[in-house]
Amino acid sequence: MSVDIDTVPAGGAARKAIKFPLYRTALGFVRDPLQQLERMGEEAGGRLMRVGLGASRPYLATDPEDVEQVLRYQSERFDRSGLYWRPIRDLMTDSILDEGPGWDASKRTLQPVFSLHNTKKLTALMAEAINGAVDGLEEHARGGTPVDMLQEMYLIINETVVKVLFGDKITRAEADVMIPPLQQIVIRIAYRFLFPFMPRSVPMPGDRAFRNAVEAMDASLFALVERYRDDPGEGNDIFTALCRASNEDGGPVDDRWIRSNLLATFGASNETTTVALTWLWPLLNRNPEVGEKLHEEARRVVGTGRVSADHLPELRYTKQVVQELLRIFPVGWLFSRVATEDTVLSGVRIRKGDTVLVSPFVTQRMKSIWGEDARSFNPDRFEPERARRYHRYAYFPFGGGPHQCVGRHIVQAEAQLILAAIFSRFHTRPADGAEMPKPQVGLTLRPDKPIMMTLDPIQRSA
């Protein structure tokens, strides 16, 4: 792919940002936007890019040093606003996924729930919930019935999230009602996310289904807010924390603020771990040796009993598998920031109002960082000694700086416990061949087709 050079003066010296005009990249974006981004990232070799996207010309930063500047060191100069953040802001105004006072209040309220200290306290409850949810796979295994792994992961994780993070205040029946609209929201927002510059008055594919899903979700969420608003009970769960929160003046927060944070945390808690773990199964079809190591560790650590929080420190290889999953298929694959003042990245002048994109999907697959086999699945990359060699922002599936995902410790622990529970009890094999699905671009990177697997029970002594 040929490129143009856009020379930008900075501090009296000429600095160069690579320009990718739309007419040279349009076909690639239409065919496969992720692959096109990867190609651009490799050709740019870590240099800052200016990407022509028709009505928008954002910068794309892929070098870990630039990423760290945007997300961490210069975070006060880059906020979550502008066209690329509009679909999220429209959906969840004044939430933990927003910016400004609403985000400050949300983070202050939710931080104690997701703190490392509280995560350790919650892992015992998490393990208990996971064991019960994984029990539900036994019937499929005994009958040899293929299962849709995305849906099964959703059921397991949703049950765990409801019991642990929401203090069991959402019944199983209510959670089952909320899952379909939540999935529709994640999927149907895709076009608005990819083409944020399109006016709201212009119809886009999925708009009607998205609106219907939001209405259904709101009906459930506002009913829950009404039920618990004045009497959230005890505990250090999300529901209790939100209902007890106060605004800047010390008064009660409004129902819309609680609803937005419930949607943000319920959606992220379910979607993040579900999508990450769903990608494991087709990767194991291609890398059976990884599955064998997972089985060996699960048998050694968990044995024939039930998985528990005490097993977490010994599930070292399982942790590496989760980390590598999030490297290859980061759930949050693209982050947008808008410059609030003039600044400089790699010597390139960034003007106030310019949009800068950072992409874990691109940076975490760059050969210049991860080697010629950067796109292969290799959990050994995260052996402690080896992992320390990478730049801190060569791997950032949970973002970074003040906006780093508050639930990252929960995701890691939950994923390890789920895999240990499954691999101590079942062998898995593909039900429809080993063809690798493609990631479907949206808010997250879901597979573009169902991943069907057959579970075979492992004989366990009493």
PyMOL commands that set and color helices and strands:
alter all, ss='L'
color gray80, all
select helices_A, chain A and resi 22-31+33-44+64-73+75-77+83-91+101-114+116-135+138-143+149-164+172-188+190-194+207-228+238-243+255-278+280-286+288-301+309-314+316-328+360-363+367-370+379-382+384-387+401-403+408-423
alter helices_A, ss='H'
color red, helices_A
select strands_A, chain A and resi 4-10+13-20+49-51+59-61+78-79+147-148+335-339+343-345+348-350+355-358+426-430+439-440+446-447+452-457
alter strands_A, ss='S'
color yellow, strands_A
deselect
rebuild
show_as cartoon
